């Protein structure tokens, strides 16, 4: 690799899971990259699309290290792709990469071309499989308190629920915080009827996919984890057979 060749760093969203939902732009970019960096699960999703000798795997929780290595290689003139689940700009690698870029000197930043290839998100994929739950304004809130305190999460939940917005919940629980969804349910029930339609979508587009249409009062009864997205309807949302329908406008 010539040292005077300008490097590239592209953040590549690879969608919710199924390889058929990776965009053609992402497929093309991955095939052209010198190095592909990512969390193991994401790399396995694209293993048929990349040269395995060019792969660098990082464990979950090492986002900063992934960003540093990607920038280092790009500064050496390489074409680097960082793969992320869903979309890189939503709860994923765009933030640590751009935070590092912001700390660099302008002359150093100019040595690397940065781009983002967007991916299909879990919430949009889940919504497409259940009807029209997102037809009005909606908010996406992660229940993970790894980066944001629970008090702040609860305030956000209370605000959007009080504004009668449809709410999509990411990372509703994990081994380390099994009770987060129950606490979120308590906040939402201050503003919504317990009969409000809810979809619990786990492992969307993967082999273990399970899509359940239920209610706000029962949403904690079904299996959920960090690979689950939950969509809670607003006051106009209704369920009809296996569909969750939010009309485009209030009556």
HELIX and SHEET records of a PDB file:
HELIX    1   1 UNK A   19  UNK A   21  5                                   3    
HELIX    2   2 UNK A   24  UNK A   32  1                                   9    
HELIX    3   3 UNK A   40  UNK A   45  1                                   6    
HELIX    4   4 UNK A   52  UNK A   54  5                                   3    
HELIX    5   5 UNK A   63  UNK A   75  1                                  13    
HELIX    6   6 UNK A   94  UNK A  103  1                                  10    
HELIX    7   7 UNK A  106  UNK A  109  1                                   4    
HELIX    8   8 UNK A  122  UNK A  128  1                                   7    
HELIX    9   9 UNK A  150  UNK A  162  1                                  13    
HELIX   10  10 UNK A  180  UNK A  189  1                                  10    
HELIX   11  11 UNK A  216  UNK A  221  5                                   6    
SHEET    1   A 5 UNK A  55  UNK A  58  0                                        
SHEET    2   A 5 UNK A  35  UNK A  39  1                                        
SHEET    3   A 5 UNK A  79  UNK A  84  1                                        
SHEET    4   A 5 UNK A   7  UNK A  13  1                                        
SHEET    5   A 5 UNK A 112  UNK A 117  1                                        
SHEET    1   B 3 UNK A 131  UNK A 132  0                                        
SHEET    2   B 3 UNK A 243  UNK A 245  1                                        
SHEET    3   B 3 UNK A 238  UNK A 240 -1                                        
SHEET    1   C 5 UNK A 138  UNK A 142  0                                        
SHEET    2   C 5 UNK A 166  UNK A 170  1                                        
SHEET    3   C 5 UNK A 228  UNK A 232 -1                                        
SHEET    4   C 5 UNK A 197  UNK A 202 -1                                        
SHEET    5   C 5 UNK A 210  UNK A 215 -1                                        
END                                                                             
